[in-house]
């Protein structure tokens, strides 16, 4: 039986060789079946890795919020038939704040070898650079959209950060970043530490940790940027 490779994608527009191991190029070049979050993004990524790749010879299965759970086992049939498959998300590492976990779980059930490859994770890179507790942390994904529920969630995360000394990590849809930041500044205590990590590995990378009070004096523009937020104490 073949392998299910978990292939990291770049986080920002950059030279892939600055953030990915060289071995990923060989694996991507030798693989003919791909489970992807977005076909267009991965086609472009593969051409960056190797301009000689013939995209038309490849097979893509889309794994996103529109995918039916009943379709997932069929995505793995090529591996059962002896063909390697690569899971590639739109950015970063598959299964970490991105689709992938469900198909990986099925692969384990079917006895398919799962091979995670080294690459950038925005969550881990942000935590590394934040100066906040990296021994005890939680990734909370997206917070509620409704303002009242979001504020309540932020206050709960702030309490966990303070009393458990546990760094709280979360994200937002890029076009709602500014609103989330405003809610953080309004609802959290002045002394609470907030790290904003935006456009990680990109040309406009910003990774800064300040107190909530300090952020109020210089609020960054985060609209439509990939951002990780971290609360600590």
Buried (B, 14 or more C-beta within 10 A) or exposed (E): BBBBBBBBBBBBEBEBEEBBEEEBBEBBEEBEBBBBBBBEBBBEBBEBBEEEBEEEEBEBBBBEEEBEEEEBBEBBEBBBEEBBBBBBBBBBBBBBBBBBEEBBEBBEEBEBEBEBBEBBBBBBBBBEBBBBBEEEBEBBEBBEEEEEEBBBBBEEBBEBBBEEBBBBBBBBEBEBBBBBBEBBBEBBEEEBBBBBBBBBBBEEBBBBBBBBBBBEEEEBEBEEBBBBBBBBB
